[in-house]
Amino acid sequence: MSDNINIYLPVEVKKKIGERAKSLRLQLGYKRTTLATKSGVPAPTLKRFEESGDISLSSLLKIANALGCLDGFLNLFPSVTTLTISELEQKEDNYKRKRGRI
């Protein structure tokens, strides 16, 4: 697991995602009603999402699909590479102590 320091709070991230979705919608020239029709997400839900970031995961994925950015979600949680037993043993053999032992 990584020791990355989070510089955003979850509430800030969801708000930014809503703002970015709105910006992309406008860049594509879609009215809210157009995106609602394309995504199957009701216009009032879109409005709430764009203003606050509040939305269900299912609706978020529908909106992302309609805006052409669904693939980005596949990178959200990268898969962890698992090692075979022999790879783990090799890794252990190559491990160098960081401190001397006397």
Buried (B, 14 or more C-beta within 10 A) or exposed (E): EEEEEEEEEEEEEBBEBBBBBBEBBEEEEBEBEBBBEBBEBEBEBBBBBBEEBEBEEEBBBBBBBBBEEBEEEEEEEEEEEEEEEEEEEEEEEEEEEEEEEE
